[in-house]
Amino acid sequence: MSAKAQISVLFVCLGNICRSPLAEGVFRKALEARGIGDGFTVDSAGTGAWHAGSAPDPRSVTIATQHRVDISGQKARKVVRSDFERFDLILGMDISNCEELLAIAPDSARDRVHLFMAYAGLGNLEVPDPYYGGTDGFLAVYRMIRDASEALAARLDWRVSAPASGHTSSTM
């Protein structure tokens, strides 16, 4: 049996308490549903450190729980330079997140930073920050993230199914 490719994905939003923890949890569930969860390393972080060490926003935890996704054990953290070495894909929730990531990314890792919805093939859309809104905003964000996570899992499925022989494409 040949070794499988391992792919690492980092989801990034502003404070790592609303969108990116939800994306981490929902993407893990999408991978598990496809039976490929073992082929991935998935994490989330924020461009800012205001909430470092905090649990996700209770509204994100609630909406995730309502859809059988447990994100309650996650802790917020700030993106660090080593993330650009550790992760194959660094997916920002909005253009501002991507701009901040590109500003700190080493030249060798700039091609790893993408807008989440665009990279998932769902258009040049931003996942809006629901922090200052109500429950409806969190539900809308969950739906966007679910759709993008399922599309991304489908897009990356072949990568973990291919043998780690060095013959696969270097682009994702």
C-alpha positions as a Python dict, from the first residue, in 0.01 Angstrom:
ca = {
    (1, 'M'): (0, 0, 0),
    (2, 'S'): (143, 340, -94),
    (3, 'A'): (161, 638, 139),
    (4, 'K'): (-112, 897, 102),
    (5, 'A'): (-50, 1267, 48),
    (6, 'Q'): (-103, 1487, 354),
    (7, 'I'): (-253, 1834, 303),
    (8, 'S'): (-256, 2110, 564),
    (9, 'V'): (-515, 2387, 562),
    (10, 'L'): (-531, 2698, 783),
    (11, 'F'): (-848, 2909, 796),
    (12, 'V'): (-799, 3272, 896),
    (13, 'C'): (-1031, 3551, 1003),
    (14, 'L'): (-980, 3862, 1215),
    (15, 'G'): (-999, 3737, 1574),
    (16, 'N'): (-1031, 3359, 1533),
    (17, 'I'): (-1355, 3340, 1731),
    (18, 'C'): (-1635, 3348, 1470),
    (19, 'R'): (-1564, 3254, 1109),
    (20, 'S'): (-1235, 3064, 1107),
    (21, 'P'): (-1317, 2830, 1399),
    (22, 'L'): (-1648, 2755, 1229),
    (23, 'A'): (-1464, 2689, 899),
    (24, 'E'): (-1218, 2459, 1076),
    (25, 'G'): (-1497, 2253, 1229),
    (26, 'V'): (-1722, 2244, 924),
    (27, 'F'): (-1432, 2154, 691),
    (28, 'R'): (-1329, 1870, 923),
    (29, 'K'): (-1686, 1739, 907),
    (30, 'A'): (-1688, 1765, 526),
    (31, 'L'): (-1362, 1569, 511),
    (32, 'E'): (-1496, 1302, 748),
    (33, 'A'): (-1812, 1268, 538),
    (34, 'R'): (-1589, 1191, 238),
    (35, 'G'): (-1379, 949, 443),
    (36, 'I'): (-1059, 1149, 392),
    (37, 'G'): (-1018, 1326, 726),
    (38, 'D'): (-694, 1141, 804),
    (39, 'G'): (-530, 1298, 498),
    (40, 'F'): (-552, 1650, 635),
    (41, 'T'): (-418, 1877, 905),
    (42, 'V'): (-674, 2152, 971),
    (43, 'D'): (-642, 2455, 1198),
    (44, 'S'): (-760, 2813, 1231),
    (45, 'A'): (-609, 3142, 1342),
    (46, 'G'): (-672, 3515, 1343),
    (47, 'T'): (-478, 3807, 1204),
    (48, 'G'): (-513, 3974, 1544),
    (49, 'A'): (-439, 3848, 1894),
    (50, 'W'): (-725, 4017, 2085),
    (51, 'H'): (-893, 3687, 2168),
    (52, 'A'): (-587, 3459, 2194),
    (53, 'G'): (-664, 3167, 2424),
    (54, 'S'): (-1040, 3229, 2416),
    (55, 'A'): (-1304, 2981, 2308),
    (56, 'P'): (-1501, 3057, 1991),
    (57, 'D'): (-1785, 3308, 2013),
    (58, 'P'): (-2084, 3137, 2180),
    (59, 'R'): (-2297, 3215, 1873),
    (60, 'S'): (-2053, 3024, 1650),
    (61, 'V'): (-2052, 2735, 1897),
    (62, 'T'): (-2433, 2732, 1899),
    (63, 'I'): (-2475, 2737, 1521),
    (64, 'A'): (-2208, 2467, 1486),
    (65, 'T'): (-2375, 2249, 1750),
    (66, 'Q'): (-2710, 2287, 1573),
    (67, 'H'): (-2544, 2130, 1268),
    (68, 'R'): (-2364, 1853, 1461),
    (69, 'V'): (-2023, 2021, 1453),
    (70, 'D'): (-1832, 2057, 1780),
    (71, 'I'): (-1598, 2357, 1792),
    (72, 'S'): (-1625, 2414, 2168),
    (73, 'G'): (-1273, 2286, 2240),
    (74, 'Q'): (-1098, 2524, 2002),
    (75, 'K'): (-889, 2815, 2133),
    (76, 'A'): (-820, 3136, 1943),
    (77, 'R'): (-467, 3212, 1833),
    (78, 'K'): (-288, 3460, 1613),
    (79, 'V'): (-122, 3365, 1286),
    (80, 'V'): (254, 3319, 1336),
    (81, 'R'): (535, 3316, 1082),
    (82, 'S'): (582, 2940, 1110),
    (83, 'D'): (224, 2892, 983),
    (84, 'F'): (350, 2988, 638),
    (85, 'E'): (586, 2690, 651),
    (86, 'R'): (340, 2446, 814),
    (87, 'F'): (35, 2496, 592),
    (88, 'D'): (-13, 2422, 223),
    (89, 'L'): (-323, 2641, 204),
    (90, 'I'): (-393, 2953, 407),
    (91, 'L'): (-750, 3062, 341),
    (92, 'G'): (-867, 3409, 446),
    (93, 'M'): (-1233, 3471, 509),
    (94, 'D'): (-1225, 3818, 353),
    (95, 'I'): (-1001, 4034, 137),
    (96, 'S'): (-870, 4227, 437),
    (97, 'N'): (-759, 3900, 601),
    (98, 'C'): (-580, 3800, 280),
    (99, 'E'): (-410, 4138, 250),
    (100, 'E'): (-285, 4113, 609),
    (101, 'L'): (-160, 3759, 547),
    (102, 'L'): (20, 3861, 230),
    (103, 'A'): (183, 4151, 414),
    (104, 'I'): (351, 3912, 660),
    (105, 'A'): (401, 3608, 435),
    (106, 'P'): (752, 3527, 319),
    (107, 'D'): (785, 3549, -60),
    (108, 'S'): (813, 3171, -80),
    (109, 'A'): (467, 3127, 77),
    (110, 'R'): (263, 3404, -83),
    (111, 'D'): (111, 3156, -331),
    (112, 'R'): (-42, 2964, -37),
    (113, 'V'): (-272, 3254, 62),
    (114, 'H'): (-618, 3259, -99),
    (115, 'L'): (-967, 3394, -42),
    (116, 'F'): (-1163, 3096, 96),
    (117, 'M'): (-1477, 3122, -116),
    (118, 'A'): (-1280, 3190, -435),
    (119, 'Y'): (-1039, 2902, -376),
    (120, 'A'): (-1335, 2671, -314),
    (121, 'G'): (-1463, 2771, -657),
    (122, 'L'): (-1767, 2965, -536),
    (123, 'G'): (-1677, 3308, -670),
    (124, 'N'): (-1481, 3606, -547),
    (125, 'L'): (-1697, 3637, -236),
    (126, 'E'): (-1605, 3730, 119),
    (127, 'V'): (-1740, 3551, 424),
    (128, 'P'): (-1879, 3848, 620),
    (129, 'D'): (-1788, 3895, 985),
    (130, 'P'): (-2106, 3821, 1185),
    (131, 'Y'): (-1961, 3947, 1517),
    (132, 'Y'): (-2169, 4266, 1545),
    (133, 'G'): (-2489, 4111, 1411),
    (134, 'G'): (-2746, 3864, 1527),
    (135, 'T'): (-2820, 3496, 1490),
    (136, 'D'): (-2927, 3533, 1126),
    (137, 'G'): (-2577, 3652, 1035),
    (138, 'F'): (-2418, 3348, 1197),
    (139, 'L'): (-2658, 3117, 1013),
    (140, 'A'): (-2578, 3286, 680),
    (141, 'V'): (-2205, 3255, 751),
    (142, 'Y'): (-2246, 2889, 846),
    (143, 'R'): (-2422, 2819, 516),
    (144, 'M'): (-2149, 2994, 315),
    (145, 'I'): (-1878, 2805, 503),
    (146, 'R'): (-2061, 2472, 465),
    (147, 'D'): (-2097, 2516, 90),
    (148, 'A'): (-1734, 2626, 51),
    (149, 'S'): (-1610, 2344, 278),
    (150, 'E'): (-1792, 2080, 76),
    (151, 'A'): (-1660, 2226, -249),
    (152, 'L'): (-1307, 2247, -110),
    (153, 'A'): (-1320, 1889, 21),
    (154, 'A'): (-1431, 1770, -323),
    (155, 'R'): (-1155, 1972, -489),
    (156, 'L'): (-885, 1834, -260),
    (157, 'D'): (-1012, 1475, -240),
    (158, 'W'): (-795, 1358, -530),
    (159, 'R'): (-486, 1503, -358),
    (160, 'V'): (-509, 1272, -57),
    (161, 'S'): (-619, 977, -267),
    (162, 'A'): (-312, 1002, -491),
    (163, 'P'): (5, 814, -394),
    (164, 'A'): (276, 1034, -243),
    (165, 'S'): (510, 957, -531),
    (166, 'G'): (612, 1305, -628),
    (167, 'H'): (416, 1275, -953),
    (168, 'T'): (116, 1483, -852),
    (169, 'S'): (78, 1844, -954),
    (170, 'S'): (248, 2104, -737),
    (171, 'T'): (-52, 2332, -771),
    (172, 'M'): (-375, 2283, -585),
}
